[in-house]
């Protein structure tokens, strides 16, 4: 089971019973977030404002007019956070087309309800992302999935080497953008979005160091609400040469 494997790799210090309890809680919050997506598609703006509270809105704009990358790790409230942020600023993000055409249209239309939104294919590469950022769109960047060996580098995530796309560092170096982390937490009566102040001293000495720094930041946020991270993804699917696979 992918969730159990991920939790065993990331939390070896916890007992099996503790990890099992966390896995059960994960599926509860995951299912709720999945169903709550329909609110983003159809609920009124006023209702969504009550259900999805946001703090740090001032960080969505750079006082010097620089582009902004909204770093949004894969927590279950990811879509709720994107919906709320779209009520303030135009955004762009990388969009994976769904095989189910009805679901694909719901996702596509839902993400552009409240502001001008640019949805880009992963095949478009950096050029269109950079153009959208220069045109004033905030790039809602989901940094923490395993997309294979091509263009990835291996950096630790909870002490395990993980294939990670180093796009954050490269985009900042190319555009001078500020990195603003956006973390969405599911709570009993909705969601809370935290838009953090822009990172200082980023980028650093190298793309590799920047990517490792990003993963350490994501780790720190996972520890705040470990059951809400996207554990169903095979985060450690791609292995360095010679390493055994973790998933069956």
Secondary structure, DSSP 4 states (H G I P E B T S, - for coil): -HHHHHHHHH-TTS-HHHHHHHHHHHHHHHHHHHHHHHHHHHS-HHHHHHHEEEE-GGGGS-TT---EEEE---BTTHHHHHHHHTTTS-EEEE-PPPSSHHHHHHHHHHTTSSS-EEEE-GGGHHHHHHHHHHTT-EEEE-------STTEEEEEETTEEEEEE-HHHHHHHHH-PEEEEEEEEEETTEEEEEEPPPPSS-S-S-HHHHHHHHHHHHHHHHHHSGGGB-TTS-TT-S--TTPPPS--
